[in-house]
Amino acid sequence: MVLVMGCPFCRPGEEVKLYEDGLIRILVDSYPASRGHLLVVPRRHVESWEELSEEEKAALLRGMELAMEKLRETLGPDGFNVGMNLGKAAGQTVPHLHLHVIPRWEGDCAHPRGGVRKAVLDLEDENLSMRERWEKNRLREEEIERLRKAFMS
């Protein structure tokens, strides 16, 4: 397995790691778009979808389902946005492929219609416009611990 120095997904801190198996990790996002925003990442350092093996692709989808299941159990969201930014032009800022699982609640933003489509409309994102929102959306340590326990069950 290739580890890239400085890659936050190759050597994540224990404080953000919720789940790990031979192919994937599920991590707490450090710049959450909403409370409970998780990342499903391949353990192997790859930048693009094409670099993944079929087994890794299937593992990412299983990880997405697992993340949604555990978020439903612990935080009870009303819905999810799920997606990947593939390439710099698409907004990928960490060059290690990762899938976002973003829990959503009724009324969590003024204009949810369009969801991920807003990414290409060059509109200010009301959920990420200010650093204060990232701080507000960060999970408390006890919430992370509840999620960690849910992943162990």
C-alpha positions as CSV (number, residue, x, y, z in Angstrom):
1,M,0.0,0.0,0.0
2,V,1.4,3.4,-1.0
3,L,1.3,6.0,1.8
4,V,1.9,9.6,0.7
5,M,3.5,11.8,3.3
6,G,1.2,14.6,4.3
7,C,-2.0,13.0,2.9
8,P,-4.6,13.2,5.6
9,F,-6.4,10.1,4.4
10,C,-3.3,7.8,4.3
11,R,-2.5,8.4,8.0
12,P,-5.6,9.8,9.6
13,G,-5.6,10.7,13.3
14,E,-7.5,8.3,15.6
15,E,-9.8,11.2,16.5
16,V,-11.3,11.2,13.1
17,K,-11.2,7.4,12.3
18,L,-14.6,5.7,12.8
19,Y,-14.1,2.5,10.8
20,E,-11.4,0.7,8.9
21,D,-11.1,-2.6,7.1
22,G,-8.7,-4.0,4.5
23,L,-9.9,-1.7,1.7
24,I,-11.5,1.5,3.2
25,R,-11.7,3.9,6.0
26,I,-14.6,6.0,7.2
27,L,-13.5,9.3,8.7
28,V,-15.2,12.4,10.2
29,D,-14.8,15.3,7.8
30,S,-12.6,18.1,9.2
31,Y,-14.5,20.8,7.2
32,P,-18.1,19.5,7.5
33,A,-20.9,20.7,5.3
34,S,-23.3,19.5,7.9
35,R,-23.3,17.8,11.3
36,G,-22.1,14.2,10.8
37,H,-20.4,14.8,7.4
38,L,-18.3,11.6,6.9
39,L,-15.8,10.5,4.2
40,V,-15.4,7.1,2.8
41,V,-11.8,6.7,1.5
42,P,-9.9,3.8,0.0
43,R,-6.9,2.8,2.2
44,R,-4.7,2.7,-0.8
45,H,-3.6,6.1,-2.0
46,V,-5.3,6.7,-5.4
47,E,-6.4,10.0,-6.9
48,S,-8.9,8.9,-9.5
49,W,-11.8,6.5,-9.9
50,E,-10.0,4.7,-12.7
51,E,-7.1,3.7,-10.4
52,L,-9.5,1.8,-8.1
53,S,-9.9,-2.0,-8.4
54,E,-13.4,-3.4,-8.8
55,E,-13.1,-4.7,-5.3
56,E,-12.2,-1.2,-4.0
57,K,-15.1,0.4,-5.9
58,A,-17.5,-2.1,-4.3
59,A,-16.0,-1.5,-0.9
60,L,-16.6,2.3,-1.3
61,L,-20.3,1.7,-2.0
62,R,-20.5,-0.7,1.0
63,G,-18.8,2.0,3.1
64,M,-21.3,4.6,1.9
65,E,-24.2,2.3,3.0
66,L,-22.6,1.6,6.3
67,A,-21.9,5.3,6.9
68,M,-25.6,6.2,6.1
69,E,-26.8,3.3,8.4
70,K,-24.7,4.4,11.4
71,L,-25.6,8.1,10.9
72,R,-29.3,7.2,10.8
73,E,-28.9,5.2,14.1
74,T,-27.0,7.9,15.9
75,L,-28.1,11.3,14.5
76,G,-31.3,10.6,12.7
77,P,-31.0,12.7,9.5
78,D,-33.9,13.2,7.1
79,G,-31.8,12.6,4.0
80,F,-28.3,12.6,2.5
81,N,-26.2,14.2,-0.2
82,V,-23.5,11.7,-1.4
83,G,-20.8,12.5,-3.9
84,M,-17.2,12.8,-5.0
85,N,-15.2,15.6,-6.4
86,L,-13.1,13.9,-9.1
87,G,-10.3,16.1,-10.2
88,K,-9.1,19.6,-9.4
89,A,-11.6,21.1,-11.9
90,A,-14.4,19.5,-10.0
91,G,-13.3,20.9,-6.6
92,Q,-11.1,18.0,-5.3
93,T,-8.7,19.6,-2.8
94,V,-7.1,16.5,-1.3
95,P,-5.6,14.3,-4.1
96,H,-6.8,11.1,-2.5
97,L,-10.1,9.9,-3.8
98,H,-12.9,10.2,-1.2
99,L,-16.7,9.9,-1.1
100,H,-18.7,12.4,0.9
101,V,-21.7,11.3,2.9
102,I,-23.5,14.4,4.1
103,P,-26.5,14.0,6.3
104,R,-29.3,16.5,5.8
105,W,-32.2,17.7,7.9
106,E,-35.5,19.3,7.0
107,G,-34.9,23.1,7.3
108,D,-31.1,22.9,7.6
109,C,-30.8,25.4,4.8
110,A,-33.1,27.9,3.1
111,H,-32.9,26.5,-0.4
112,P,-32.0,22.8,-0.5
113,R,-33.5,22.3,-4.0
114,G,-30.9,21.4,-6.5
115,G,-28.6,19.7,-3.9
116,V,-25.3,18.8,-5.6
117,R,-26.3,20.5,-8.8
118,K,-25.4,23.8,-7.1
119,A,-21.8,22.8,-7.4
120,V,-21.7,23.9,-11.0
121,L,-23.9,27.0,-10.8
122,D,-21.2,29.2,-9.1
123,L,-23.5,30.1,-6.3
124,E,-22.4,30.9,-2.8
125,D,-22.9,27.7,-0.8
126,E,-25.0,28.8,2.2
127,N,-23.8,25.8,4.2
128,L,-20.1,26.4,3.7
129,S,-19.8,30.2,3.2
130,M,-18.1,31.0,6.6
131,R,-15.5,29.2,8.8
132,E,-18.0,29.6,11.6
133,R,-20.4,27.2,9.9
134,W,-17.6,24.6,9.8
135,E,-17.2,25.1,13.5
136,K,-20.9,24.9,14.1
137,N,-21.2,21.7,12.1
138,R,-18.3,19.9,13.8
139,L,-19.5,17.0,15.9
140,R,-18.9,17.1,19.7
141,E,-16.5,14.4,21.1
142,E,-19.5,12.5,22.6
143,E,-21.2,12.4,19.3
144,I,-18.1,11.0,17.6
145,E,-17.9,8.4,20.4
146,R,-21.5,7.4,19.8
147,L,-20.7,7.0,16.1
148,R,-17.5,5.1,16.8
149,K,-19.5,2.7,19.0
150,A,-22.2,2.3,16.4
151,F,-19.5,1.2,13.8
152,M,-18.2,-1.4,16.3
153,S,-21.6,-3.0,16.7
